[in-house]
């Protein structure tokens, strides 16, 4: 039985030294960074969940509630890195987010969030041998790979620039690994 959302997270955990084998307990953690760590954060479908301004998400609310691009960048750094950005980090992101910042909000209602996933029958031990189980599993994997629906309150062009800024923050060296 496939759990595509859990697999996305497990892939990241494995890249950072987690082992799922309970019989081989690992008490010493790897402290050496490796290429897989930055690669999984850069290119995995789970990384999309870290930066997607999904409907009614905290990131979308953060983008809507901020009063200036500079404040928004500060709040992102505090959220992801626990510190304020320095000038060389802040300036390019503020420059990226300034065009369209004043008109970024296009609606006041987040609308109803419709999840196609909730309408699917679950694959369980009692039905996993039926042919429909494969179709359900493929659809769940497709939905997990596609990611959550974006927040309709934000202008799509500006939202994509903000998601790019978030992606660059999670790919900073200190986010990837701090021994």
C-alpha positions as CSV (number, residue, x, y, z in Angstrom):
1,X,0.0,0.0,0.0
2,X,1.5,3.2,-1.2
3,X,1.6,6.4,1.0
4,X,2.9,9.0,-1.4
5,X,2.9,12.0,1.0
6,X,4.7,10.0,3.7
7,X,7.2,8.8,1.1
8,X,8.1,12.5,0.2
9,X,8.9,13.3,3.8
10,X,10.7,10.0,4.3
11,X,13.0,10.7,1.4
12,X,14.0,14.0,3.0
13,X,14.6,12.3,6.3
14,X,16.7,9.6,4.7
15,X,18.9,12.3,3.0
16,X,19.6,13.8,6.4
17,X,20.6,10.6,8.0
18,X,17.4,9.0,9.3
19,X,17.0,5.3,9.1
20,X,13.7,3.6,9.1
21,X,15.0,0.3,10.2
22,X,14.2,0.1,13.9
23,X,16.2,-3.1,14.4
24,X,19.3,-1.2,13.4
25,X,19.1,1.7,15.8
26,X,21.4,4.6,14.9
27,X,22.5,6.6,17.9
28,X,25.3,8.5,16.2
29,X,24.0,11.1,13.7
30,X,25.9,11.9,10.6
31,X,27.3,15.5,10.8
32,X,28.8,15.7,7.3
33,X,26.7,17.4,4.7
34,X,26.2,15.6,1.4
35,X,25.0,16.4,-2.1
36,X,21.8,14.4,-1.6
37,X,20.6,16.9,1.1
38,X,20.6,19.9,-1.1
39,X,19.4,17.9,-4.0
40,X,16.4,16.6,-2.2
41,X,15.4,20.1,-1.0
42,X,16.0,21.6,-4.5
43,X,14.2,19.1,-6.6
44,X,11.8,16.9,-4.6
45,X,8.1,17.2,-4.7
46,X,8.1,17.6,-0.9
47,X,10.1,20.9,-1.3
48,X,7.0,22.2,-3.2
49,X,5.0,21.7,-0.1
50,X,7.5,23.9,1.9
51,X,7.1,26.8,-0.5
52,X,3.6,26.5,-2.0
53,X,1.2,29.3,-0.9
54,X,-1.6,26.8,-0.5
55,X,-5.2,27.7,0.1
56,X,-5.7,29.0,3.6
57,X,-2.1,28.2,4.6
58,X,0.1,30.1,7.0
59,X,2.4,31.2,4.2
60,X,-0.4,32.7,2.2
61,X,-1.6,34.5,5.4
62,X,1.9,35.7,5.9
63,X,2.0,37.1,2.4
64,X,-1.3,38.8,2.8
65,X,-0.8,40.2,6.3
66,X,2.7,41.7,5.7
67,X,2.7,45.5,5.2
68,X,5.9,45.7,3.1
69,X,8.2,43.5,1.1
70,X,10.9,44.1,3.6
71,X,8.7,43.0,6.5
72,X,7.7,39.9,4.5
73,X,11.3,39.0,3.9
74,X,12.1,39.5,7.6
75,X,9.2,37.3,8.6
76,X,10.2,34.5,6.2
77,X,13.8,34.5,7.5
78,X,12.5,34.4,11.1
79,X,10.2,31.5,10.2
80,X,12.7,29.4,8.3
81,X,16.0,30.3,9.8
82,X,15.2,31.9,13.2
83,X,17.1,35.1,12.4
84,X,16.8,38.3,10.4
85,X,18.4,38.5,7.0
86,X,21.5,40.5,6.4
87,X,21.6,43.2,3.8
88,X,23.0,41.0,1.0
89,X,20.1,38.5,1.6
90,X,17.3,41.0,2.1
91,X,17.9,43.4,-0.8
92,X,17.6,40.9,-3.7
93,X,14.4,39.4,-2.2
94,X,12.8,42.8,-1.5
95,X,13.6,43.8,-5.1
96,X,12.0,40.5,-6.4
97,X,8.8,41.0,-4.3
98,X,8.3,44.8,-4.7
99,X,6.7,44.7,-8.2
100,X,3.1,44.0,-7.7
101,X,3.3,43.9,-3.9
102,X,0.5,46.5,-3.5
103,X,-1.8,44.6,-5.8
104,X,-0.9,41.1,-4.7
105,X,-4.2,40.5,-3.0
106,X,-7.0,39.9,-5.5
107,X,-9.7,38.6,-3.2
108,X,-10.7,38.7,0.4
109,X,-12.2,35.2,0.6
110,X,-10.0,32.1,0.5
111,X,-13.0,30.2,-0.9
112,X,-13.9,26.7,-0.1
113,X,-11.1,24.2,-0.3
114,X,-12.2,21.2,-2.2
115,X,-10.0,18.1,-1.8
116,X,-10.4,15.5,-4.5
117,X,-8.4,13.2,-2.3
118,X,-11.1,13.0,0.4
119,X,-13.6,11.7,-2.2
120,X,-11.4,8.7,-3.0
121,X,-12.0,5.4,-1.5
122,X,-9.1,4.3,0.8
123,X,-6.9,1.4,-0.1
124,X,-6.8,-1.0,2.9
125,X,-5.9,-4.6,3.5
126,X,-9.5,-5.6,2.8
127,X,-9.6,-4.2,-0.7
128,X,-5.9,-3.9,-1.8
129,X,-6.2,-6.9,-4.2
130,X,-9.0,-5.4,-6.2
131,X,-8.2,-3.7,-9.5
132,X,-9.7,-0.4,-8.4
133,X,-7.1,-0.2,-5.6
134,X,-4.3,0.4,-8.2
135,X,-6.3,3.2,-9.7
136,X,-6.9,4.8,-6.3
137,X,-3.2,4.5,-5.4
138,X,-2.1,6.1,-8.7
139,X,-4.5,8.9,-8.2
140,X,-3.3,9.5,-4.7
141,X,0.3,9.6,-5.9
142,X,-0.6,12.0,-8.7
143,X,-2.4,14.3,-6.2
144,X,0.6,14.2,-3.8
145,X,3.0,15.0,-6.6
146,X,0.8,17.9,-7.9
147,X,0.7,19.4,-4.4
148,X,-1.9,21.5,-2.7
149,X,-4.1,24.0,-4.5
150,X,-2.8,27.6,-4.5
151,X,-4.5,30.4,-2.5
152,X,-6.9,32.2,-4.8
153,X,-6.5,35.4,-2.8
154,X,-3.1,36.2,-4.3
155,X,-2.2,37.3,-7.8
156,X,-0.6,34.3,-9.5
157,X,2.4,36.2,-11.0
158,X,3.3,37.7,-7.6
159,X,2.6,34.4,-5.8
160,X,5.0,32.6,-8.0
161,X,7.8,35.1,-7.4
162,X,7.2,34.8,-3.6
163,X,7.4,31.0,-3.9
164,X,10.7,31.4,-5.8
165,X,12.0,33.6,-3.0
166,X,10.9,30.9,-0.4
167,X,12.6,28.2,-2.5
168,X,15.8,30.2,-2.4
169,X,15.6,30.5,1.4
170,X,15.2,26.8,2.0
171,X,18.2,26.2,-0.3
172,X,20.5,28.4,1.7
173,X,23.4,26.5,3.0
174,X,22.5,27.1,6.7
175,X,19.0,25.7,6.2
176,X,20.3,22.6,4.6
177,X,22.7,21.7,7.3
178,X,24.0,23.2,10.5
179,X,26.2,20.7,12.4
